[in-house]
Amino acid sequence: MSNLVLFQLRKSTVALSAISKLNKTHIEIQFNFKYLVGQLSQRLQSTSSQVVVRENTKREQKRVVPPNYRHIYPEFLPDPNMEFRNSVREKLERTDMINRRSRIEIPEFYVGSILAVTSSDEHAVGKTTKFVGICIKREFCGLRANFTLRNVVDNLGVEIKYEMYDPRLQRVQVLRLEKRLDSELLYLRDADPEFSTFPFDMDAEFLNEGAPVPVNPLKVNLRPPPWYARWERLQPKGAIIPELRGRRKEKSEKWLEKFSEPWEKYDLMKQYRKTIPEEEQDSIYSDIYSELHQMEIASKKLKRKKAFVKPKKTG
């Protein structure tokens, strides 16, 4: 009987020790599981907070981007024609444009502004040439963006087309910042030379910081035909077209009756296809806003230094 009692006691102690071990392991597993759940919840909360912060920063950037960027930097917007769209190429072009702008200052200018452009020329004396003229046209987007300057030199009209991001450009200076009534000033080819004549030693005119860009309401008198284009059909706002006579007047009146489309201004889909939606514009400019803003601050500092005149000692 004593052996049986001892045997049963040993069995009970072994069972109790096994049960205690199982309880310990169960407690450890529960503790580890709770610890892992806590860690995962903390990580999920941190990632969610990071995502929320990023979304908020993007929204703030979109709000911070000035609305006039689409007029100051129109070349950063892609071509509205979907046949020529490629998102990868557009992003690569924008990075190249920012890198080029970090090496040379390309100031704000519009059609009608007077510019002085210095470019490298291996055939010129000193390997550089400078041309001063009025901007009569801006076209294309991305790295293909260009502008055309016009000036009358020795009673001869001279026009030079510059690619905005050409590495041969050394300096682009705005001598007079202003706008005109039309988006193109090609009718200056058929106007008097005085409207396209500017001296090469013209001094730069500075606008007050924060002042709006002035619009020049000048209207140019066109010479009698023949002209570069049918201005009587295009009806530019900044040109005074002389009265036509004879057969040409009859032709222009018939053409206006036949091809005039007064309903175009109500065609919303046509306007939509010719422009980039504002949401896409905001997303594009929010990606490059920080770099452009830093460049603007640096250019403003340089303008303040140039505009500052040191006082002279008297007496």
Summary of the structure (lengths in Angstrom):
residues: 315
radius of gyration: 35.3
end to end distance: 131.4
largest distance: 142.8
contacts: 725
relative contact order: 0.10
helix: 52%
strand: 16%
